[in-house]
Amino acid sequence: MKVVSVVGARPEFIQATPVSRALRKNHEELLVHTGQHYDYKMSQTFFDELGIPVPDYNLEVGSGSHAGQTA
């Protein structure tokens, strides 16, 4: 089964770690990063330290307006 997981904010990285590990044992997970934090230290550090796989897709929404991020 293919499962899509979406992460964007720092608490989501922490919550996604055990879920991602469990999913990847028996399923294909596609990881989507919203790119909400455009600063390296705000997101990539979590991927590195928590051992979360590199996202398959990065939406790169950045810090724009809510309308721009949603579009």
MOQUI-V678403 format. One record per backbone hydrogen bond with DSSP energy under -1.0 kcal/mol. CO is the residue of the C=O (numbers start at 1). NH is the residue of the N-H. Records with the same first field share a line. If there is no record, write none. Layout:
CO = NH, NH
This chain:
1 = 28
3 = 30
5 = 32
7 = 34
9 = 13
10 = 14
11 = 15
12 = 16
13 = 17
16 = 20
17 = 21
18 = 22
19 = 23
20 = 24
23 = 26, 27
28 = 3
30 = 5
31 = 56, 57
32 = 7
33 = 59
34 = 61
35 = 62
39 = 42
40 = 43, 44, 45
43 = 47
44 = 48
45 = 49
46 = 50
47 = 52
57 = 33
61 = 64
65 = 69
66 = 70
67 = 71
